[in-house]
Amino acid sequence: MSVFVEQGTITATAIVTLDPDRGGNFVATGAADEVEINAAIVYCAAIGGGEVVLGPGGWTLAATVNVLAGVLLRAMGWTTILNYNAGGNCITFTGDNAKVRDLKIVITAGAGAGGTRPNGIYANARTNIEVSGVWIVGDLTEADDASALRQCGIVYNAVTNSRIQNNKIETFERHGVSLNAVSNDNIISQNISQTHNRDGIFADSSNDNTIGDNTLLSNGWIGIEFQTALNNTITGNLIQLNDEGIWTVASTGNTITGNTIQGNPSYGIDMTAASHDNVITGNNIQDCDEGIVIDTCNDCTLTGNNCNGSFTNGIHITTAVGTSITANICQGTGTYGIFAESSSHNTVISSNLCNGNGDTGISLDSCNGNTLSANICEGNTIYGIQFFGSSGSTLAGNIIQVNGFEGLILDATSDNNSLTANNCSGNTRHGIKIDDSDNNTLTGNICNENDSGNTATYSGINITDTSLDNTIHSNTCNDNDLYGIDIDDVNSARTSVKFNQLRGNTTAPMRNSGTDTRFVSIPFFVANNDQQLGNVPGKTLTNGQLAYIPVHAPNDMQQIMGFHIHVIAQATQANANWDLDTDYAGTGEAYTTHAEAEAAATYNVTNLEWFELDAFAAGMFVSMTGGDSGGISLTVGTAGHNVCVVFGHLMYV
């Protein structure tokens, strides 16, 4: 039976003690002690508010303690233990401007019936309330009660402008802290929420809250979970050993900053289902399966995060448009430092450090219109940067060195990309490889000392596998162990190769196995071209006559790539017999130092039509180097095979 002892006049403070301590204004017996506690609360509320102070000891509660408006319920610390063995809630706020502080709540094993399993503390439609310094221990012996409003440490439902601060909450079937139904403008800080079967902190349809400096450990689901929660700030939390660190669903405008997220076996931060316009900055995320995942969310900003040691990817975006990924560190992951896939268009990836990853530093798969600039991608097992089916992007000023395969690869119809001023040097294979990709422009890139294993297999820039209409201008490709530039595929056509520096490559400056490759070209006109054909000046030849074209190779020519002679046939012939001869030399050498002759080839020509004769392919000028002077003659070898020789043009790199 409860005992009430009058101990003088109660003013702003009512003291409740536990028998045999009979020094309180209210004295409880250890059975149904909520009766005396509630009586004290009612008394304080009736006089306009006050303080109910509980003495130490193990209290037994068979029903809810209701904290009324204007009342502070507190104890002297965790030696005051409220053992709760009923359904509903151990403590419910039933008025505004109320507080609970400095006590311990223990939910008794098996408390409450199905559908009424208890929470530690509950508030509905309240404002300016506070829970601080409370240790709340839940009950994991009963199965989930199928409600986000039950089996939690603290539940705020439609609560505003309130605090949950400096509490320890553990072992609940659901969540440690649960914010629901537009619980807005609250502060959740400095709590320890651990070993729950679901989340450390859960927020549904709750906005403009600050969740800071909490410790969220070893929860079965998520450290912090947002569902349709807007404009919240998550800052300075320690989130460890949960299944996931932070998960947002359809939650926009949130800021996640300065958190330490470690050892969560799924994701560090996971944004899904239209969680748009979120800012993720300055977080330290380590030893998770993936550091940050952005899935079907647009216009998010990721900056200054440390995503080292992820088991697969440091940062992974999928079906995400307009993401900004800047100044992050993504090193030592199992697969990719940064991975964008599935139409993640218009992404900016800038100034990130993506070194030493198990596959590739930065990888884009089926993503268009992106900008990659000033990233460092070094020492990755496969590629520095990989594009797979990704087009219309700009790659500028990236440092892509000493990777295990290519430095930078455009693969599988990665078309219309611009690669400018990237340094792709010292890689095990090619510096840059264009594979089955068209209309790309490479300008001002440095691709030196590739094929670092000296296998004589890889080059500075490689074009292969039916890559069409690419432009390779003004790049530096020196000291590679095969070629500076290598077009190794006859089906790779119409590549423009001009003004590149190709010095010191082991085999040659360039190999051209492509079709209709475009080089720097200089025309040289036939000597004595005073015999016009119509309005075309040239030299018309009959049997035994020759035309001579003088040629000078520019001093900056690194390698001759072709010499074509342009003529107009003056008879239709299936086997026109025209013979070629050259002589050329460098300054100070005998003018016949190099000489070639070709008399066996014949040509299928049509009367009065232009014909382009590939003299280089016929073996002419094969030893020509920069600064050489000389010429080439064409002689008609058979009567009736007349021709007008107009000019030749030298193609070179």
C-alpha positions in Angstrom: 0.0 0.0 0.0 1.3 3.5 -0.9 2.2 5.7 2.0 2.0 9.5 2.0 3.8 11.4 4.7 3.4 15.2 5.0 6.8 16.7 5.4 6.0 20.4 5.6 4.8 22.7 2.9 5.7 21.8 -0.7 6.7 24.9 -2.8 8.5 24.5 -6.1 10.0 21.1 -5.3 8.3 17.9 -4.3 10.6 15.0 -3.1 9.4 11.4 -3.6 11.4 8.8 -1.7 11.1 5.0 -1.6 10.3 3.3 1.7 12.1 2.8 4.1 13.4 6.3 3.3 10.5 8.3 4.6 12.1 11.8 4.2 10.2 12.7 1.1 7.1 14.8 0.7 5.7 11.6 -0.9 6.8 8.1 0.0 6.4 5.1 -2.2 6.4 1.5 -1.0 8.1 -0.3 -4.0 4.8 -1.5 -5.5 2.9 0.6 -8.1 5.2 3.5 -7.3 3.8 5.5 -10.2 0.9 6.4 -7.9 3.1 8.6 -5.6 5.2 9.9 -8.5 2.1 11.0 -10.4 0.6 12.5 -7.2 3.7 14.7 -6.8 3.6 15.7 -10.4 -0.1 16.7 -10.2 0.7 18.7 -7.0 3.5 20.7 -8.7 1.5 21.3 -11.8 -1.4 22.6 -9.7 0.7 25.3 -8.2 2.0 26.4 -11.6 4.8 24.0 -12.1 7.8 22.7 -10.2 10.3 20.0 -9.7 9.6 16.4 -8.7 12.8 14.8 -7.3 13.0 11.0 -7.0 15.2 9.4 -4.4 17.5 6.5 -5.1 16.6 2.9 -5.3 14.7 0.4 -7.5 11.2 1.6 -8.1 8.4 -0.6 -9.5 6.0 0.9 -12.0 2.8 -0.9 -13.0 1.5 2.0 -15.1 2.6 5.1 -16.8 4.1 8.2 -15.1 2.6 11.3 -16.7 4.7 14.4 -16.8 2.4 17.4 -16.8 3.0 20.9 -18.2 5.7 22.9 -16.4 7.0 20.0 -14.4 10.6 18.7 -14.2 10.8 15.1 -13.2 14.4 14.2 -12.1 16.5 12.1 -9.8 20.1 12.4 -8.6 21.4 10.0 -11.2 21.2 6.4 -12.4 20.9 5.0 -8.9 17.2 5.8 -9.3 15.9 3.0 -11.4 12.3 2.9 -12.7 11.5 -0.8 -13.4 8.5 -0.7 -15.8 6.3 -3.8 -16.2 3.2 -2.8 -18.2 2.1 -1.8 -21.7 2.1 1.7 -23.2 4.9 4.0 -22.0 7.0 4.2 -18.9 6.9 8.0 -19.0 4.5 10.1 -21.1 4.7 13.8 -21.5 1.1 15.1 -21.2 2.0 18.8 -21.2 4.3 21.3 -22.7 7.4 22.9 -21.1 8.2 19.8 -19.2 11.5 17.8 -18.6 12.7 14.4 -17.5 16.3 14.2 -16.2 18.9 12.1 -14.5 17.3 8.7 -13.8 17.3 5.2 -15.2 14.4 3.3 -16.9 14.4 -0.5 -17.3 11.7 -2.2 -19.3 11.0 -5.5 -17.6 11.4 -8.6 -19.8 8.0 -9.5 -21.3 6.4 -6.2 -20.3 3.1 -5.4 -22.0 0.9 -7.5 -24.2 1.1 -7.8 -28.0 0.2 -4.5 -29.6 1.0 -2.5 -26.4 4.7 -3.3 -25.9 6.1 -0.3 -24.1 8.4 2.6 -24.9 10.7 4.2 -22.4 9.5 7.8 -22.9 6.7 9.0 -25.2 5.4 12.4 -26.2 2.6 13.3 -28.6 1.9 16.8 -29.9 4.0 18.6 -27.4 6.5 21.5 -27.6 9.4 22.6 -25.5 10.1 19.4 -23.7 13.4 17.8 -22.7 14.8 14.4 -21.9 18.4 14.5 -20.7 20.7 12.4 -18.6 18.4 9.3 -18.7 19.6 5.8 -19.1 16.9 3.7 -20.8 17.2 -0.1 -21.1 14.8 -1.9 -23.4 13.4 -5.5 -23.7 14.6 -7.7 -26.6 12.7 -10.8 -25.4 9.5 -9.9 -27.2 9.1 -9.9 -31.0 8.5 -6.7 -33.0 5.1 -5.1 -32.3 4.7 -3.8 -35.9 4.6 -0.1 -35.0 7.2 2.6 -35.2 5.5 4.1 -32.2 6.2 1.2 -29.9 9.2 -0.7 -28.4 11.5 2.4 -28.7 13.6 4.2 -26.1 12.2 7.7 -26.8 9.3 8.5 -29.1 8.5 12.1 -30.2 5.3 12.2 -32.2 4.5 15.7 -33.6 6.8 17.2 -31.0 8.5 20.6 -31.8 11.2 22.8 -30.4 12.4 20.1 -27.9 15.5 18.3 -26.8 16.8 14.8 -26.3 20.2 15.2 -24.9 23.0 13.2 -23.1 21.0 10.0 -22.7 22.0 6.4 -22.9 19.5 4.2 -24.7 20.0 0.5 -25.4 18.5 -2.8 -26.3 15.1 -1.9 -27.8 13.3 -4.0 -30.3 12.7 -1.0 -32.6 14.7 2.3 -32.3 16.6 4.1 -29.7 15.0 7.5 -30.6 12.0 7.8 -33.0 10.8 11.1 -34.4 7.5 10.9 -36.2 4.7 13.0 -37.7 6.3 16.4 -38.3 8.4 16.4 -35.2 10.3 19.6 -36.2 12.9 21.9 -34.9 14.3 19.5 -32.3 17.8 18.9 -31.0 19.0 15.3 -30.6 22.5 15.5 -29.2 25.2 13.7 -27.1 23.2 10.5 -26.7 24.4 7.0 -26.8 22.0 4.8 -28.7 23.1 1.2 -29.1 22.3 -2.5 -29.6 18.8 -2.0 -30.8 17.3 -4.5 -33.3 16.6 -1.6 -35.7 17.9 2.0 -35.7 19.8 4.1 -33.3 17.8 7.2 -34.4 14.8 7.1 -36.7 13.0 10.1 -38.2 9.9 10.0 -40.3 8.3 13.1 -41.8 10.2 15.2 -39.4 12.0 18.4 -40.5 14.6 21.0 -39.5 16.0 18.9 -36.6 19.6 18.8 -35.5 21.1 15.4 -34.7 24.6 16.0 -33.4 27.4 14.5 -31.4 25.6 11.2 -30.7 27.2 7.8 -30.5 25.2 5.1 -32.4 26.7 1.6 -31.9 25.9 -1.9 -32.9 22.3 -1.4 -34.0 20.8 -4.2 -36.2 19.7 -1.9 -39.0 20.8 1.7 -39.3 22.7 4.2 -37.1 20.5 7.1 -38.3 17.5 6.6 -40.7 15.4 9.4 -42.4 12.1 8.7 -44.2 10.7 11.8 -45.9 12.6 14.0 -43.6 13.6 17.5 -44.8 16.2 20.1 -44.0 17.7 18.3 -41.1 21.4 18.5 -40.0 23.3 15.4 -39.0 26.6 16.5 -37.6 29.5 15.2 -35.5 28.0 11.7 -34.7 30.0 8.6 -34.1 28.3 5.8 -36.1 29.9 2.4 -35.7 29.2 -1.3 -36.2 25.6 -0.9 -37.4 24.4 -2.7 -40.5 24.3 0.8 -42.2 25.6 4.1 -41.0 23.0 6.7 -42.3 20.1 5.9 -44.7 17.8 8.5 -46.2 14.6 7.7 -48.2 12.8 10.5 -50.1 14.5 13.0 -47.8 15.7 16.3 -49.3 17.7 19.3 -48.3 19.5 17.6 -45.4 23.1 18.3 -44.4 25.3 15.4 -43.2 28.6 16.8 -42.0 31.6 15.9 -39.8 30.4 12.4 -38.8 32.7 9.4 -38.1 31.1 6.3 -39.7 33.1 3.1 -39.3 32.8 -0.6 -39.5 29.2 -0.8 -40.8 29.1 -3.9 -43.0 26.7 -2.4 -45.6 26.9 1.3 -46.4 28.4 4.3 -44.6 25.8 6.8 -46.1 23.0 5.5 -48.3 20.7 8.0 -50.1 17.8 6.5 -52.0 14.4 7.2 -53.6 14.5 10.8 -54.5 16.6 12.1 -51.6 17.5 15.2 -53.6 19.6 18.3 -52.8 21.4 16.9 -49.9 24.9 18.0 -48.8 27.4 15.4 -47.5 30.6 17.1 -46.3 33.6 16.3 -44.2 32.6 12.9 -43.0 35.1 10.2 -42.1 33.8 6.9 -43.5 35.9 3.8 -43.2 35.6 0.0 -43.4 32.1 -0.1 -44.8 31.0 -2.1 -47.9 30.5 1.2 -49.7 31.3 4.6 -48.3 28.6 6.8 -49.8 25.8 5.6 -52.1 23.5 8.0 -54.0 20.7 6.0 -55.7 18.0 7.8 -57.8 18.7 11.1 -56.1 19.5 14.4 -57.9 21.6 17.5 -57.2 23.4 16.2 -54.2 26.8 17.6 -53.1 29.6 15.4 -51.8 32.7 17.3 -50.7 35.6 16.7 -48.4 34.7 13.2 -47.3 37.2 10.5 -46.4 35.9 7.2 -47.8 39.0 5.0 -47.3 39.1 1.3 -47.1 35.6 0.5 -48.3 35.2 -3.1 -49.2 33.8 -2.3 -52.7 33.4 1.4 -53.7 34.3 4.6 -51.9 31.5 6.7 -53.6 28.9 5.1 -55.7 26.2 7.0 -57.6 23.5 5.4 -59.7 20.7 7.0 -61.7 21.7 10.3 -60.0 21.7 13.5 -62.0 23.6 16.7 -61.2 25.7 15.3 -58.4 28.8 17.3 -57.3 31.7 15.1 -56.0 34.6 17.3 -55.0 37.7 17.0 -52.8 36.9 13.6 -51.4 39.5 11.0 -50.5 38.6 7.5 -51.8 41.6 5.3 -51.4 42.3 1.6 -50.7 38.9 0.4 -51.7 38.2 -3.1 -52.9 36.9 -2.0 -56.3 36.4 1.6 -57.3 37.3 4.9 -55.6 34.4 6.7 -57.3 31.8 4.8 -59.4 29.0 6.4 -61.4 26.5 4.3 -63.4 23.1 4.0 -65.0 22.5 7.4 -66.5 24.1 9.4 -63.7 24.4 12.4 -66.0 25.8 15.9 -65.6 28.0 14.9 -62.7 31.0 17.1 -61.6 33.9 15.0 -60.2 36.7 17.3 -59.2 39.8 17.4 -57.1 39.3 14.0 -55.6 42.1 11.7 -54.5 41.5 8.1 -55.8 44.6 6.1 -55.3 45.4 2.5 -54.6 42.0 1.0 -55.2 41.5 -2.6 -56.0 40.1 -2.0 -59.5 39.8 1.6 -60.8 40.2 5.1 -59.4 37.2 6.6 -61.1 34.8 4.6 -63.3 31.8 5.8 -65.3 29.3 3.3 -66.9 26.6 4.7 -69.2 26.8 8.3 -67.9 26.9 11.3 -70.1 27.7 15.0 -69.9 30.0 14.8 -66.9 33.0 16.9 -65.9 36.1 15.3 -64.4 38.9 17.7 -63.5 41.9 17.9 -61.2 41.5 14.4 -59.8 44.5 12.3 -58.8 44.2 8.6 -59.7 47.4 6.8 -59.0 48.4 3.3 -58.2 45.1 1.6 -58.9 45.2 -2.1 -59.7 43.4 -1.7 -63.1 42.7 1.8 -64.5 43.1 5.3 -63.3 39.9 6.5 -65.0 37.6 4.3 -67.0 34.7 5.3 -69.3 32.4 2.5 -70.4 29.6 3.6 -72.8 29.8 7.2 -71.4 29.8 10.2 -73.7 29.8 13.9 -74.0 32.1 14.5 -71.0 35.1 16.7 -70.3 38.2 15.3 -68.6 40.7 18.0 -67.9 43.8 18.4 -65.7 43.6 15.0 -64.1 46.8 13.2 -62.8 46.5 9.6 -63.8 49.8 7.8 -63.2 51.3 4.4 -62.3 48.1 2.4 -62.6 48.2 -1.4 -63.3 46.6 -1.3 -66.7 45.8 1.9 -68.7 45.9 5.3 -67.2 42.7 6.4 -68.9 40.4 4.3 -71.1 37.4 5.2 -73.2 35.6 2.0 -74.0 32.4 0.6 -75.5 31.1 3.6 -77.5 32.3 6.3 -75.1 31.9 9.0 -77.8 32.2 12.8 -78.1 34.4 13.3 -75.0 37.1 16.0 -74.6 40.4 15.0 -72.9 42.5 18.0 -72.2 45.8 18.5 -70.2 45.6 15.2 -68.4 48.9 13.6 -67.2 48.7 9.9 -68.0 52.3 8.8 -67.5 54.1 5.8 -66.0 51.2 3.4 -66.4 51.8 -0.4 -66.9 49.9 -0.4 -70.2 48.9 2.5 -72.4 48.7 6.1 -71.1 45.3 6.6 -72.9 43.4 4.0 -74.8 40.4 4.6 -77.1 38.6 1.4 -77.7 35.5 1.2 -79.9 34.8 4.9 -79.2 34.2 7.7 -81.7 34.5 11.5 -82.1 36.7 12.1 -79.0 39.2 14.9 -78.8 42.6 14.6 -77.1 44.5 17.8 -76.7 47.4 18.8 -74.6 47.7 15.6 -72.7 51.0 14.2 -71.4 51.5 10.4 -71.9 55.1 9.7 -71.1 56.9 6.6 -70.0 54.1 4.2 -70.3 54.6 0.4 -70.5 56.4 0.8 -67.3 57.3 -2.8 -67.3 59.3 -2.4 -70.5 57.4 -5.1 -72.4 57.5 -3.3 -75.8 53.8 -3.8 -75.9 52.1 -0.5 -74.9 52.2 3.1 -76.1 51.4 6.6 -75.0 48.1 6.8 -76.8 46.4 3.7 -78.4 43.5 3.8 -80.8 41.8 0.4 -81.5 38.7 -1.6 -82.3 36.8 0.4 -84.9 37.3 3.8 -83.2 36.2 6.5 -85.7 36.8 10.2 -86.2 38.9 10.9 -83.2 41.2 13.9 -82.9 44.7 13.6 -81.4 46.3 17.0 -81.4 49.1 18.7 -79.5 49.8 15.9 -77.0 53.1 14.9 -75.6 53.9 11.2 -75.8 57.5 10.7 -75.1 59.7 7.7 -73.9 57.0 5.0 -74.1 58.2 1.5 -74.6 56.4 0.9 -78.0 55.0 4.0 -79.8 54.1 7.5 -78.9 50.8 7.1 -80.7 49.6 3.7 -82.0 46.5 3.2 -84.3 46.7 -0.6 -84.3 43.4 -1.4 -86.1 42.6 -1.1 -89.8 39.0 -0.4 -88.9 39.8 2.6 -86.8 39.3 5.3 -89.4 39.6 9.1 -90.0 41.7 9.8 -87.0 43.3 13.3 -87.0 46.8 13.2 -85.7 48.6 16.6 -85.7 51.1 18.6 -83.8 52.0 16.0 -81.2 55.4 15.6 -79.6 56.6 12.0 -80.0 60.2 11.8 -78.8 62.2 8.9 -77.5 59.7 6.1 -77.9 61.3 2.7 -78.1 59.9 1.5 -81.5 58.9 4.6 -83.3 57.1 7.9 -82.8 53.9 6.4 -84.3 52.3 3.3 -85.9 49.4 3.9 -88.3 47.4 0.8 -89.1 44.2 2.8 -89.4 42.3 3.9 -92.4 42.3 7.4 -93.8 44.3 8.8 -90.9 44.7 12.6 -91.2 48.1 14.1 -90.5 49.8 17.4 -90.9 50.2 17.7 -94.7 52.4 19.9 -96.9 51.8 20.1 -100.7 54.8 20.0 -103.1 54.1 20.9 -106.8 55.7 19.3 -109.8 58.7 21.1 -111.3 58.2 22.7 -114.7 54.4 22.5 -114.3 53.9 24.6 -117.5 51.8 22.0 -119.3 48.3 22.6 -118.2 45.5 20.2 -118.5 42.5 22.5 -118.9 43.0 25.0 -116.1 45.1 22.6 -114.0 48.8 23.4 -114.0 50.9 20.3 -114.1 53.3 18.2 -116.3 51.7 16.0 -119.0 53.7 12.8 -119.7 53.8 10.3 -122.5 55.9 7.1 -122.7 59.3 7.5 -121.2 58.8 11.0 -119.9 59.0 11.9 -116.2 57.8 14.5 -113.8 59.8 15.5 -110.8 58.4 16.7 -107.5 60.9 18.4 -105.1 60.3 17.6 -101.4 61.7 19.1 -98.2 60.8 17.5 -94.8 60.2 20.1 -92.1 62.8 20.2 -89.4 60.1 19.4 -86.7 58.9 16.2 -88.5 59.3 13.3 -86.1 58.1 10.6 -88.5 56.9 10.5 -92.1 53.4 9.0 -92.2 52.7 9.1 -96.0 53.4 10.7 -99.4 50.7 10.8 -102.0 51.0 11.9 -105.6 47.9 13.5 -107.2 47.5 13.0 -111.0 44.9 13.2 -113.7 44.9 10.1 -116.0 44.8 10.8 -119.7 43.6 7.4 -120.7 41.4 4.7 -119.1 43.7 1.9 -118.1 43.2 -1.1 -115.8 47.0 -1.4 -115.3 48.5 2.0 -115.9 52.3 1.5 -115.8 53.9 4.4 -113.9 57.3 4.0 -112.3 58.6 5.8 -109.2 62.1 6.9 -108.1 63.3 8.9 -105.1 66.5 10.5 -103.9 66.9 12.5 -100.8 69.4 13.3 -98.0 70.1 15.6 -95.0 72.1 18.7 -95.1 75.7 17.9 -95.6 75.0 14.4 -97.1 75.3 13.3 -100.7 72.0 14.0 -102.5 71.6 10.3 -103.3 72.2 9.1 -99.8 68.7 7.6 -99.8 67.2 6.3 -103.0 64.2 4.0 -103.7 62.6 2.7 -106.9 59.3 1.0 -107.6 58.6 -0.2 -111.2 56.3 -3.2 -110.7 53.0 -1.6 -109.5 50.2 -0.7 -111.9 47.1 1.4 -111.3 43.4 1.2 -112.3 42.6 4.7 -113.6 39.8 6.4 -115.6 40.5 9.0 -118.3 40.4 12.7 -117.0 39.7 11.7 -113.4 41.8 12.5 -110.4 43.8 9.7 -109.0 45.8 9.6 -105.7 48.9 7.4 -105.8 50.2 6.2 -102.4 53.9 6.5 -102.9 54.8 5.9 -99.3 52.9 2.6 -99.3 54.9 1.7 -102.4 58.1 2.1 -100.5 59.1 5.7 -101.2 60.6 8.0 -98.6 60.6 5.3 -96.0 63.9 6.6 -94.5 63.0 10.3 -94.6 63.6 12.3 -91.4 63.1 15.9 -90.5 65.2 18.3 -92.5 65.8 16.0 -95.4 65.6 17.4 -99.0 65.2 15.6 -102.3 62.4 14.6 -104.5 60.4 11.9 -106.3 59.9 11.3 -110.0 57.1 9.6 -111.8 57.9 8.0 -115.3 55.4 6.7 -117.8 56.5 3.1 -118.5 54.2 2.1 -121.3 53.0 3.9 -124.5 49.5 5.2 -124.2 49.5 5.3 -120.4 49.7 9.1 -120.4 49.2 11.2 -117.3 49.3 14.8 -116.0 51.2 15.0 -112.7 50.0 17.9 -110.6 51.4 17.7 -107.0 52.4 15.5 -104.1 51.7 16.0 -100.4 53.8 14.9 -97.4 52.0 13.7 -94.3 53.9 13.6 -91.0 53.8 13.8 -87.3 
